[in-house]
Amino acid sequence: MNKNNIVTEVIKQTEIIAQSGLELLTNDEIKLLSKDTNGEQYLLLKKCILAVLNSGEATDNIYHVHNQLPDFDVEIIPLNKGLKLKIFNAPKSAFVDNKMINGLQEQVFSVLRDIVFLKQELEFNSRIDFKSSKGISNAIFHILRNAKALQVGEEPSMVVCWGGHSIPKHEYKYTKDVGYQLGLRGLNVITGCGIGAMKGPMKGALIGHTKQRICSGRYVGITEPAIIAAESPNPIVNELIIMPDIEKRLEAFVRLGHGIIVFPGGAGTAEEILYILGLLLEPKNKTIPFPLIFTGPKESKSYFEDIDNFIEKTLGPEAQAKYQIIIDAPDKVAKAIQTGIAEVREYRKTKQDAYHYNWQLTIDWDLQEEFVPDHLNMAKLNLSTNQAAHELAANLRKAFSGIVAGNIKEQGIAAVMQHGPYQLSGDKEIMNEMDNLLKNFIKQGRMKLNQEGYQPCYEI
């Protein structure tokens, strides 16, 4: 029984063997991830695998996974033909008739693949430079290529869907309806891999693909270590990718995707919106087509009016021109994104740029460097109008990123518990608009799944 008095049934011991992808490890890699070391990488592996095995649980409570960790364990066993994992005290919900669900087995080995690759191939590879903008984009390419996410020869079809995990049923149904229309048109879906507006489009697309007899549908989930335990991958994900941090995760979305649809959400969705607007407002990206659509059911019209008003008051009309808002029309959304992707295809064809990786986009260092949302960094953010619009968007993105950390990430929650709410300050109009937007998120129940008694992790 965990601290929340929730009984989790477990399978005492099981073994799974790698079927594809990462099947061989060096002795050094096995030692690095061995439970005997009890090191950082081993604990990260444990936490991420347990999060995957909890994918049937609709929760954003980091402690749901954290409280299971003391009893959960993973052991890597090399075989002469590959690799085996021995897993102890795994959640019973990950099994059918005492056998682990195949899709979850694949995701477990995806976790192993990415953690090994990130540590061994990137951190110890002299050719990879995380201290330069170009180096980061190259590193992201290597991660996606290693995960076999870059499908050379495929026509552009990857639609990124962003939105909240804590959304009401009518909004969730709408995300499925949009996903269905995407699937009917042969488009594939990339999300943050969690529940809510991340699961809905994938579920709808799966049905659309099935009706069109498309058997190769792609449902790509991109996450990062600090968030996977709070937002376990949903069951539809058939390609799971773990990026080093939130900034690399966001860049992976725009490098891999050909267009973006944004559904209603909370602070995390606002962070994503500000990220893409900061990117599209960069003067060097002015002529690069990248369709961006905000959409939701008729009941969510006021939500997007609030978002649109916030963007107008903070970033101005130029930012508003970078997206279109379509309300309560799933087929119209799908047609619009399909038209936008056709423009992307023609542009990349003209520029002789790859369809599978968006090399043309210039991403500023401010959007690439890992932002650690501690109290000092949050207080130092420049949230004033004495900077270019794309720079302000990048700083606002960091502010919302910190709020996400304070809501659901282990380190952020611990920091707020120890030092109190993050302190944010800046120009009066910007801070008023930010305060109003966040208050609306709280009023609409968009900050956390179980928001009863929610205490803001920030003060403006």
C-alpha positions, 0 to 999 in steps of 0.5 A, a space after each residue: 500500500 502506498 502513501 495515498 492508501 491506494 493498493 497496487 496489485 503487482 506481478 512478483 517477477 517477470 522476464 521479457 526479451 528484446 525483439 527488435 531495436 536495442 538488443 545488445 549492450 556493451 559490458 560498460 553499458 550493463 554496468 552503468 545500468 546495473 542495480 548493484 551500482 544504484 547510480 543515477 542512470 539505474 534509478 532513472 531507468 527504473 523510474 521511466 520503466 515503471 512509468 511505462 508500466 503504469 500507462 493504464 493509470 489516469 494520474 499526474 501525481 508524481 508520487 503514484 510512481 514514486 511510492 512504488 519504486 522501493 519495491 519495483 526493480 529491474 535487472 539487465 541480463 545479457 544473452 548470447 542472442 540478445 538481451 533480457 530484462 528481469 522485472 520485479 513487482 510490476 503493476 498488474 495492470 500491465 499484464 494480461 493473463 500474467 503476460 506483459 502486454 506487447 506494446 508495453 514491452 516495446 516501450 520498456 525497451 524504448 526506455 532502455 534504448 534512449 537512456 543508454 543512447 543519451 548517456 553513452 552516445 551523446 554525453 561521451 561522444 566528442 562529435 556531439 556538442 550540447 553547448 552550441 545551437 547547431 550541436 543541439 539540433 544535430 544531437 536531436 537528429 541523432 536521437 531521432 535517427 537512433 529511435 528509427 523515427 526518421 522515415 526517409 522516403 515518406 511524404 510529409 504527414 506528421 501532425 503534432 497535437 498539443 493540449 492538456 492532460 486535464 481536460 473535460 470529456 467534451 474536449 477529449 471527445 473533440 480531440 478524438 474527432 479531429 484525430 479521426 479526420 486526420 486518420 481518414 486522410 492518412 496523416 500521422 500523429 505526434 503528441 506528448 504521449 500522455 492522456 487527455 489531448 495527447 491520447 485523444 488524437 491518437 485514438 481517433 487517428 487509429 480508428 481513421 487509419 483502420 477504416 482506410 485500411 492503413 496498417 502503418 499508422 504512426 502514433 509517436 509519443 515524445 517525452 522527457 525523464 522529468 515528466 514521464 513519471 507524472 504523465 505515463 505514455 498512453 496505450 496508443 503510442 507505438 513509437 516512444 521517444 525520451 528526450 534529455 529535457 523539455 527544450 530538446 523535447 520541444 525541438 524534436 516536435 518541430 523538427 519531426 513534425 510538419 504542422 501543429 494543432 493545439 487543443 485546450 490545455 493549461 500551463 504546459 499548453 501555454 508553454 508549447 504555444 509560446 515556444 512555437 510562436 517564439 520560433 515562428 517570430 524569429 526573423 530568419 523563419 519568416 518565409 518558412 511555412 509551418 501550419 499552426 491551428 488552435 481548435 476546440 469544441 464550441 464550449 471552448 471558444 472562450 478559452 481560445 479567446 483568452 489565449 488570443 487576447 493574451 498573445 495580442 497584449 503580450 506579443 502583438 498582432 504579428 504573433 496572432 498572424 502566425 496561427 488560425 483559430 478554428 472552432 467546432 469543425 474537426 473536418 475543417 481542421 484536418 483539411 486546413 492542416 493537410 493544405 498547410 502540410 502540402 505547402 511545407 512539402 513544396 517548400 522543402 522540395 524547392 529548397 531540397 530540404 529533407 521531408 523527415 527532419 526540418 533542418 531549415 528552421 532557425 531555433 534561437 539558443 534561448 529556446 534550446 538551452 535547458 532552463 532549470 526552473 529554480 527560484 532564482 532563475 524564475 525571479 530573474 526572467 525578463 518579462 518586459 517589453 524591452 526586447 524583441 517579440 520572439 525573445 519575450 515569447 522565449 522568456 514567457 515560455 520559461 515562466 510557464 515551464 517553471 509553473 509546469 515543474 511546480 505542478 507535476 515535476 518531482 524537483 519542482 514540487 520539492 523546491 516549492 514545498 521547501 522555498 514557497 511559490 516561485 516569484 514572477 515579476 515584469 511589466 505591469 500589463 504583461 504580468 496582469 495578462 499572465 495572472 488573468 490567464 493562469 487564474 482562468 486555467 485554475 477556474 477551469 480545472 486545467 492545472 492538475 487532474 485532481 485540483 481540489 485544494 490546488 495551491 498555486 506554485 507561483 506568485 505574480 
